[in-house]
Amino acid sequence: MADPEPNPDPEPNPDPEPTTDSVAPTIVSLTPLDGAADVASDAAVRVVFSEPLDPALIGDTSVVVSPAHPVTVSFDVASLTLLIAPTQPWAFGVR
C-alpha cells in the first residue's frame, strides 16, 4: 500500500489570531517648540506621531492643558497629526 500524497493546498486558517501592537506611538515632531520666540498668541500646537492614534479616543477632553485653557483637539489620520487649537488666544509667556 502506497503512502497518501500530501495535500499541497491546505485550507487557510479562517480565524487568524489578531496581532497586538505592543509599541506605543512616539512623538516625531512638535510645533511650536518649547521656548520658541515670536509664536502667535492663537497658534495651534501640532504633535506628529510615529503611528496612528485611535480617532475615537481623541476629543476636546483627551488633552489636559495646564494652566487650564479652552482648546479644540483633533487628529488627522493621514498625517498622524494631533492638533490642539486654542479657542481664545494663549496668555503671554505660557508654556
HELIX and SHEET records of a PDB file:
HELIX    1   1 PRO A   55  LEU A   57  5                                   3    
SHEET    1   A 4 ILE A  27  THR A  31  0                                        
SHEET    2   A 4 VAL A  45  PHE A  49 -1                                        
SHEET    3   A 4 THR A  81  PRO A  86 -1                                        
SHEET    4   A 4 VAL A  71  ASP A  76 -1                                        
END                                                                             
